[in-house]
Amino acid sequence: MQYYLKNDKITAKFDTLGGGIVSIQDSLGLEYLWQGDPAFWSGQAPVMFPICGSIRDKKAVIGHNMTCNMERHGIVRKLEFTYAGQTEDSITFSVCSDEELKSKFPYDFELQLTYILKENTITTSFKVLNRDSIPMPFFVGGHPGFNCPLLPGEKFEDYIVEFEKPEVALCPESIPATGLVNVDNRLPILNNEAVLPLKHSYFSVDALIFDQLKSRSVKLSNPGTGKGIQVDFADFDYFILWSSSNNGPFVALEPWTGISTCNDESDIFEEKRGVKILPPNQSEELTFDITVL
């Protein structure tokens, strides 16, 4: 079922299936969020938990003597979430572990997703609750895709990605066949630069993984019109830039707390880069903002 939040600047729609955002329109009806097309990518803004990306052979040792078994991006992105209520400017969905989910990720947990609309900004809040009696390792991440170009007559190459600070970015190799990451083979993308002019060739293999960023804010925009999106992600250490390899008319701006299993990592879940360990009966909240420019 779909729900929405609206003010005089933005109308945002959400779906209990997957718990994600499915539309972001400005006051003139211009759609900013990718609407999904299986010819390129059928998704829109999937929610990633308790992994971001992939684990080796879809399995890992977890909690010392247990195992987990998960497809890419985790176990909740295709689930039906529970509508937990809304106010004038916020809405919350939640999903809890059950026996089927525990066969993949062996913990009692609850994931609450709260979206807050203020002016032209949508805040996404992930609240992870450990309902178990043992520490729970996890990752969370966002995967929102945005129309690029936004307006008729524009081209993909009219757009830039602008980082908050000048960056020296050497992006590690993403390996589509396995979903894993080779941190020993890196592609130079930015050399003390803040602006990355977009071109489809960046995504001919897979995503650009920024694992050493100083910036915690990124803009996607057409300098000629000023229109676009800004994503602020102070709570997230990794940022992924992705579009489909067949010249998709969209760009995903993705804040992650961690990345796929890397070539120098073991298959022990707790040894992955960026892993968060949540004590029993505790919770942790992480947020990122999407602002319409």
PyMOL commands that set and color helices and strands:
alter all, ss='L'
color gray80, all
select helices_A, chain A and resi 56-58+99-102+156-158+200-203+269-271
alter helices_A, ss='H'
color red, helices_A
select strands_A, chain A and resi 2-6+10-15+21-26+47-48+59-62+66-69+82-86+90-96+109-118+121-130+136-138+141-142+145-147+160-175+180-197+208-210+217-221+228-232+238-242+250-256+276-278+283-292
alter strands_A, ss='S'
color yellow, strands_A
deselect
rebuild
show_as cartoon
